[in-house]
């Protein structure tokens, strides 16, 4: 696995890789250059080893001297990498070569003396060597070699302890979930099996409190009961003995317990519980391995025993509940009413009310708490010690982030949140801190995130997985660990976006400042980093002209990413010429961008990610054609009408996302073989030669094209069709996963009837038109397409044979079926096929298309169903669909076409459909839309 940039180590890992690469190439043959690079590599290798050791102390609260030294080394590594990146750039004379380092030095090593590349940075190298010497001396002076072996273990108070002794009268919003879970725990009393309830959720939601309240309510129904906490570093032997102490009342049984080893302790506990009905709470489990180690101590007896576990990690909850009869309960934040009640009761008591002058500021503070019980309790503890004066409360509102670090009242909340952060490996800490680029309540798109992580160098390929796959796995890990909140979860489990809880955002901003990872410019709340550190990443969330002037005076040549989520004062931002080392430049949503000078963008030679999404610019800056390392160009939501012909010079480009206009395919696109995703191209207005070049894009995974002109009789049109068919067949034999074809006539699709060889990697195929239907199911759609998961297709005749083939597609998750032909008989979906299907859309274009009927056993995994039918045709069948035969159904969308139907018929249809949905055991969400035309 290649070294990556991390928040803790900075660019130290990648720097060592670059120094080794320089020595291995022709540059290393020059004696003086080789000597200097080898010396630097030796020094940084030694620092890397020490840094790895010290960063492991992070969870143990290392002293300030360790933090200072780590920061100095991290800054030194960043500056050294920046310097060598410029050196390599000068060697390449500003050009990009596909051969990488070897190509650079094969062509330029003999020119080193005349170019003076090394001489140009020699004085900078001397400065670095002086800084290295100072860092080494500081390490000796601080005696840091003794730190790792002598770090004291500080006694800490478990921040969850208060939850065990919370008075019932002080609890808010707990009654309903407590009663629901207590009922579930007891309702299967006569079923003689052990059951597990796992409560999962974000830190501070009240998992321990809820578990304890359920425990209090039902523990009298059990022979014995116990409550233990596992924590991040579980001592299994101690946990087992603690359980024995709570369960056993026999002093004779436990008298030699101190001499028992772990195996004997487990055996003794199993002996104690074997014939008893026990209730045990295992609180705060951090890994599936920890659960597995403890679970073996609980016998699977026939006494209706119960175990309650709590965890922040969904994967752990699933490991605790392998049986279908077990239950996972996902905690949710308090409702607005309960949040207000908890907030105001803790400050003013149940019999007093908030003064009018404090209502507005209270609501703002309450919003900041995000309905998180622990946050509300911590903040109210802080406010309770402040005068009830608006100005004092305004100070608290403005300084919640800094108060999190320095106020004793908030110590418990910070500890709870920090536990989740400290438990992360370095790679996940890094991508979590990256989220501080976005303001509170911001919905952060998944694809935007993972592409920025890749461009920043946070991701490396591992175990046969691509950069994209690794980055997406990190995104889902953050969700799994309850560190970010998913937004828009699809039926297939994919998450479109996420947001960060306000209190977690405050924590990661605090950590980002501590690590000098990101500088956030956010109006009056802006905190400039230590003057000894350069700004490495810059997030502009709220800026005025005055702040822009302050920013312009800062040293910005080391900024690696610039993400702007504020639209005002764009024109006053510092010139791009100051941002020499940018990898990521994101203007998404900045409407005033036309006022900003882009003339020097060609100097950003390391830029990999560039987004103009939603900026509405109408012309692409010409300097972009000089950005030879660019991998991502997002032009969605722009008014750019034509792509420059020189776009084909960007041979490293992987993602080219379109604006609001369709483009011609540029001639020479066949050289852009790194492309993974392209969209917005019009086949019929492009040259036949350019269409042919599409077939050369051997790495292409996503293709979205349009046919805007019709002309079946035109010879040129036929040439376009044949060439597109040829290119698509070539792409299908490589890595093509998704195809979207919009507009035109039936010709492109009819031609695809002979798609050969079969596109073995194809996952998505979409016909983006409502103007026509295929006469039959294409021959290439067969069960041999083992990856096809999403199919959107228009069929003139839906036959039993076609349904049979579609039903045998082994990976099909979503089927959107459109038809325009009259089917006199009902379209019956029988109890075979479609074993994985989760989404089904059936939409006829015209009146008379067959009415659906689900038989028992049909579509056993279906969760979302959308149907359109004509009331005048469906009345003969009593508007019955058979949805009670769909056991996992969650959402039903019905479009009633009332044309030619009487008002009483339309009303009868609506009543029948609502009744059928209400009778479904899952009570799926029903959306009804009536249309007259």
ABEGO torsion letter per residue (X at the ends): XBBBBBAAAEAAAAAAAAAAAAAABAAAABAAAAAAAAAAAAAAAAAAAAAAAAAAAAAAGBBAAAAAAAAAAAAAAAAAAAAAAAAAAAAAGGBBBAAEAAAAAAAAAAAAAAAGAAAAAAAAAAAAAAAAAAAAAAAAAAGAAAAAAABBBBBBBBAAAAAAABBAAABBGAAAAAAAAAAAAAAAAABBBBBBBBBBEBBGAGAAAAAAAAAAAAAAABABBBBBBAEABBBAAAAAAAAAAAABABAAAAAAAAABBAAAAAAAAAAAAAABBBBBBBBGBABAAAAAAAAAABBBBAAGBBBBBBBABAAAAAAABABAABBBBBBBBBBAAAAAAAAAAAAAEAABBBBAAAAAAAAAAAAAAGGBAAAAAAAAAAAAABBBBAAAAAAAAAAAAAAAAABAAAAAAAAAAAAAAAABBAAAAAAAAAAAABBBGBBBBAAAAAAAAAAAGABBBBGGBBAAAAAAAAAAAAAAAGABBBBGBBAAGBBABBBBBAAAAAAAAAAAAAAGABBBBBEAABBBBBAABBBABBBBABBBAAAAAAAAABBAAABABBBBABABGAAABBBAAABAABABBBABGBAAAAABBAAAAAABAABABBBABGAGBABBBAAAAABAABABBBABGBABABBBAAAAABAABABBBBBABBBBBBBGAAABAABABBBGBBAAABBAAAAAAAAABAABABBBBBBABBBAABAAAAAAAAAAAAAAAAAAABABABBBBBEEBAAAAAAAAABOBBBAABABBBBBBAABBBABBBAABBAABAABABBBBBBABBBAAAAAAAAABAABABBBBBBABBBABBBBBBABEGAABABBBBBBABBGBBBBBBBBGBGAABABBBBBBBAAAAAAAGGBAGAAABAABABBBBBBBABGBBAAAAAAAAAAAAAAAAABAAGBBBBBBBBAX
